[in-house]
Amino acid sequence: MKWLIRVRYGNDDRYKHGYDAIDIIGLNQIYSQPSIFLIHSDTHSEKKGLNTVTNKIFDRILDIIIF
C-alpha cells in the first residue's frame, strides 16, 4: 500500500504501519443529554505532504457548509 507511515496503535501503545485518521465530529445537545456524532472520517499520510492533507480537510468542510 502506498504512503504507509508509523502510527501509534491505541490499544497497546505500540507503533505499527498504517495511516493517520482525520475525524470531524459534531455535538448535539438535546435536552440535558449531549450526543456526539461523526460527520466525516478519512485517512491520510504525512508522506503525501501537509498541503495535500490541509486541502482535503478544507474541501470537506466546504462541502459540509454548502450542504
C-alpha positions in Angstrom: 0.0 0.0 0.0 1.3 3.5 -0.8 2.0 6.2 1.7 2.1 4.0 4.9 3.7 5.6 7.9 4.3 4.5 11.5 1.3 5.4 13.7 0.6 4.7 17.3 -1.9 1.9 17.8 -4.1 3.0 20.7 -5.0 -0.5 22.0 -1.5 -1.5 23.1 0.6 1.7 22.8 2.8 0.3 20.1 3.7 1.8 16.7 2.6 -0.1 13.6 2.4 0.7 9.9 -0.8 2.5 8.9 -2.4 5.8 8.2 -3.4 8.8 10.4 -7.1 9.5 10.6 -9.0 12.8 10.3 -12.3 12.7 12.1 -14.8 15.6 12.1 -17.4 15.2 14.8 -20.4 17.2 15.9 -22.0 17.8 19.2 -25.8 17.8 19.6 -27.3 18.8 22.9 -30.9 17.9 23.1 -32.5 18.4 26.5 -29.8 17.5 29.0 -28.3 14.6 27.1 -25.5 15.7 24.7 -24.6 13.3 21.9 -21.6 13.2 19.7 -21.9 12.1 16.1 -19.5 11.5 13.3 -19.6 14.0 10.4 -16.6 12.8 8.4 -13.8 10.3 8.7 -10.9 9.9 6.4 -7.3 8.5 6.4 -4.2 10.4 5.3 -0.5 10.1 5.3 2.1 12.8 6.2 4.2 11.4 3.3 1.7 12.9 0.9 2.5 16.4 2.2 0.9 18.7 4.6 -0.7 20.9 1.9 -2.5 17.9 0.4 -3.9 16.9 3.8 -4.9 20.5 4.6 -6.6 20.9 1.3 -8.5 17.7 1.8 -9.8 18.9 5.2 -10.8 22.3 3.9 -12.5 20.8 0.8 -14.6 18.5 3.1 -15.5 21.3 5.5 -16.6 23.4 2.5 -18.8 20.6 1.2 -20.4 20.3 4.6 -21.1 24.1 4.8 -22.6 24.1 1.2 -24.8 21.1 2.0 
